[in-house]
């Protein structure tokens, strides 16, 4: 199994090819959104390993997911108790960090990669009001990051 740094490096080379093609074909030219594309593609190139109990990325995602859920509850239910927020965050972190999973299981499937990519692209589309072309470009970039991980795992 390749290390997460190998997955990032492999994805980086794929991203360079896609960026070169997009700029030369004049399909996409916004540098700020391009940085977001690079970040998301890189993030999704290491995402499948959240199912590994020993994965460093699993800790990172447990913190991120727990934080988003706590912020959602704070904003929507006006939680202002430091104790409730702290206990809630710790509980959610431990739940996501130690949830039993099988490595190279669900998160290493093509259907899951398409589903996760589609969900994220829809959310981003709602936030940034993408055109259909931008939606497709984001979907393709993020999916290529995810699939680069699956491809590399097939080789090793």
N, C-alpha and C positions, 0 to 999 in steps of 0.2 A: 504494500500500500504506500503510495507516494506521500510525502510530507506536505503539509498545507502550503509551504513555500514553493514547492515544485508545481502545485496546482496554480498558484498565483502567477508564477513565471510563464508557464505554458499558456495560461489565459492571456497574459500580457502580449505575447506574440500574436495570438489570434486577434486581439483588440487592435493592434497596430495595422494588421491587414484590413480589418473592417473600416477603421478610420480613414485609411488611405483611399479605399474604394468610395466611401461616402463623400469625402471632400473632392475627389477627382470627378465623381459623377454629379457633383453639386446637389446632392440630395439632402444634405444637412450641414449647416454651417455655424450654428450657435455654439460658441466655445463653452459657455457656462453649462448648458445642458449636456454637452459632450463630456465634460468632467463628471457630471452626475452619471452618465452612461458608463463611463470607465469604472467609477466607484461601484455601481450596482453589478456590473458584469464581474468585477473582481470579487465582490462579496458573495455572489451566487456561485462562483467557481469553488468556493470552500464550504458553502452551505450544506452540501450533502453529508458531510462528516459530523453533523450535529447528532447523528444517531450512534456515534461511538462514545462510550462512557469515558474513554481516556483522551478524547479530543479537546484541545485547547479552545477550539472555536465554540464548543458547547457551552463553556463558561461564559464566553462573550455574549452568545445569543440568549442565554438564561437571564443575564443582567438586562439586556436590551428589552426582551419581551416582558419581563417583570416590571421594568420601568415604564414602558408604554401602557401596560394595564393599570398601574398605580396612577399615572398621570390622567388616564381616561376617567378613573373613578374620582379623582380629586376634582377634575373639571366638571364632571356631570352630576356628581352627588355631593359636591361641596364638602368633602372630607377635610377637616382642619385639625384633626387629632394626630399629633406626631406619633403617638403610640400605635394607633390603628394603621397608619400609613407604614410605619416601620415593620410592624408584625406582618402586615399584608405583603410588603415587599420581600421580606425574608421567607415567608411561606411560599410565595410564587417562585422566587429564585430556586429554593430547594426542590420544589415540585418539578420545574423544568430541567434543572441540573441533574436530578437523580431519577427522572422518569425512566423506567426500564425500556430499553430499545435493543433491537438487533442490528449490529453493524452490517452495512450493505443490504439493508432491508428496504422499507418503504421509500426513504429519502434517496435511494439510489435507483429509482425507477424512472423511466421516461415519462410515464403518465403523471407522476408526482411533480416532475420538473416542469412539465407543461402547465399543470394546475397552479403551482406556486408562481410561475412566471406570469401567467394570465391574471391572477389575483393582484399581484404587485403592479402590473401594468395598468390595470383598471383603476386601482387606487391612485397611481401617479397621474393618470389621465384626468381623474376628477380634480386633483389638486392643481395641475398645470394646464388644463383644457387643451389637450393634444388634438391635433388634426389626425385624420386616419393614417396618413403617412408617418407622422411622428409616433403614433401608437404602434404601428408595425415595426418601426426602427427600434423603439425601446424594447418591445417584445422580443425581437430577434437578438438584440445585443444581450439582454439578460439571459435568454434561453441559451445562447451560444456559450456564455460563461458557465451555466449549469451543466450543459452537455460536455463541455471541455473536461470537467471533473469526471463525469461518467466514462468518457473515452479514455482518459488517462488511467482510470482504475481498471478498465478492461485490459490495458496493456501490461499492467503490473499485478 
